[in-house]
Amino acid sequence: MMARILEKSRYLILLAVGASLVASAVAFLWGAWKTIQVILEIVTSAGKGAAATVSLIELMDKFLVAAGLYIFAVGMYELFIGELEMPAWLKVHNLHEVKSRLSSIIILVMAIVFLEHLVLWQDPQAMLYYGIAVAIVTAALIAFSYFGERE
C-alpha cells in the first residue's frame, strides 16, 4: 500500500514542472516586452549614452532566467515522470545534471549583472567587492559541478 502511494506521489512534481513552465513563459514574454521597449529607447535616443548598452545587457539577463526556468521544468519532468523528445544536450539523467546546468545559468546571470555595474562604473571600491563576491560564488559553483560529477 505504502509503495503504491509513493509511486503515485511522483506526480506531485508536476506542480513544480507546471509552475516553472508558466514562470518561464512569463519571463520570456517579459523579455520580449523589454526588448520592444529597449529598441524604442535606442531609436528615440539615436543609441547615445551608456543607458542603451546597459539595457541591451539587461535583456540577456531576463532571457537567461527564462531559459533556466524552462531547463528546470524539463529536467524535473524527465527525472520523475518520463522521457521527452528534446535535444541531447537538454536530456537529464540525474539531479546533478539539472543542478549543474542551473549553476551555469546562475554564473552567466552574475556575470551579466557584474557587467551592468561595470558599464555604469559608479563606485570603484564597491565594484571591486562585488567582483570578488561574484568570483567566489562562481568558483564555488564550478567546484560543485566538477566534484559532484566525479561521485
C-alpha positions in Angstrom: 0.0 0.0 0.0 2.7 2.5 1.0 4.8 1.6 -2.1 1.8 2.3 -4.3 1.3 5.7 -2.6 5.0 6.6 -3.0 4.9 5.5 -6.7 1.9 7.7 -7.4 3.3 10.6 -5.4 6.0 11.2 -8.0 3.3 13.1 -10.0 3.4 15.8 -7.4 6.5 17.0 -9.3 4.0 18.2 -12.0 3.2 21.1 -9.7 6.9 22.2 -9.9 7.1 21.5 -13.6 3.9 23.4 -14.4 4.8 26.4 -12.2 8.3 26.6 -13.7 6.9 26.3 -17.2 4.4 29.1 -16.5 7.1 31.3 -14.9 9.4 30.6 -17.9 6.7 31.7 -20.4 6.0 34.8 -18.4 9.8 35.6 -18.2 10.1 35.1 -22.0 7.2 37.4 -22.6 8.6 39.9 -20.1 11.9 39.8 -22.0 10.2 40.3 -25.3 8.3 43.3 -23.9 11.5 44.7 -22.6 13.2 44.1 -26.0 10.5 46.2 -27.7 11.0 49.0 -25.1 14.8 48.9 -25.5 14.5 49.1 -29.3 12.2 52.1 -29.0 14.6 53.7 -26.5 17.6 53.2 -28.8 15.7 54.5 -31.8 14.4 57.7 -30.0 17.8 58.4 -28.4 19.8 57.5 -31.5 21.7 55.0 -29.4 23.6 57.6 -27.5 24.8 57.1 -24.0 25.6 54.1 -21.8 21.9 53.5 -21.0 21.3 51.8 -24.3 24.2 49.4 -23.7 23.1 48.6 -20.2 19.5 48.0 -21.4 20.8 45.5 -24.0 22.8 43.7 -21.4 19.8 43.5 -19.1 17.8 41.8 -21.8 20.3 38.8 -21.8 19.7 38.5 -18.1 15.9 38.2 -18.5 16.1 35.6 -21.2 18.7 33.6 -19.3 16.4 33.4 -16.3 13.5 32.3 -18.5 15.8 29.6 -20.1 16.8 28.5 -16.6 13.2 28.1 -15.5 12.5 26.1 -18.7 15.5 23.8 -18.2 14.4 23.2 -14.6 10.9 22.2 -15.8 12.2 19.9 -18.4 14.8 18.3 -16.1 12.3 17.7 -13.3 9.8 16.1 -15.8 12.4 13.8 -17.2 13.7 12.8 -13.8 10.3 12.0 -12.2 7.8 11.4 -15.0 9.3 10.2 -18.2 11.4 10.9 -21.3 10.8 13.8 -23.6 11.8 14.4 -27.2 14.4 17.0 -26.6 17.9 17.8 -28.0 20.6 15.6 -26.5 22.1 18.5 -24.5 18.8 19.1 -22.7 18.3 15.5 -21.6 19.0 14.8 -17.9 19.7 11.5 -16.2 20.2 12.7 -12.6 19.6 15.6 -10.3 23.3 16.7 -10.5 22.9 17.4 -14.2 19.9 19.7 -13.5 21.8 21.5 -10.7 24.9 21.8 -12.9 23.0 23.4 -15.8 21.3 25.8 -13.4 24.7 26.6 -11.8 25.9 27.6 -15.3 23.0 29.9 -15.8 23.5 31.4 -12.4 27.1 32.1 -13.3 26.1 33.8 -16.5 23.4 35.9 -14.8 26.0 37.0 -12.2 28.5 37.9 -15.0 25.8 39.9 -16.8 24.8 41.8 -13.6 28.5 42.5 -12.9 28.9 43.8 -16.5 25.9 46.1 -16.0 27.6 47.5 -12.9 30.9 47.8 -14.7 29.4 49.8 -17.6 27.8 52.2 -15.1 31.0 52.4 -13.0 29.8 54.5 -10.1 31.8 53.2 -7.0 35.1 51.5 -7.8 35.6 50.1 -4.3 32.1 48.6 -4.2 32.7 47.3 -7.8 35.9 45.5 -6.5 34.0 43.9 -3.6 31.2 42.9 -5.9 33.6 41.4 -8.4 35.3 39.4 -5.6 32.0 38.1 -4.4 31.0 37.1 -7.9 34.3 35.3 -8.4 34.0 33.4 -5.1 30.4 32.3 -5.8 31.4 31.3 -9.4 34.4 29.3 -8.1 32.1 27.5 -5.6 29.6 26.7 -8.3 32.2 25.4 -10.7 33.8 23.3 -7.9 30.4 21.9 -7.0 29.8 21.0 -10.6 33.3 19.4 -11.1 33.5 17.5 -7.9 29.8 16.5 -7.8 30.2 14.9 -11.2 33.0 12.6 -10.0 30.9 10.9 -7.3 
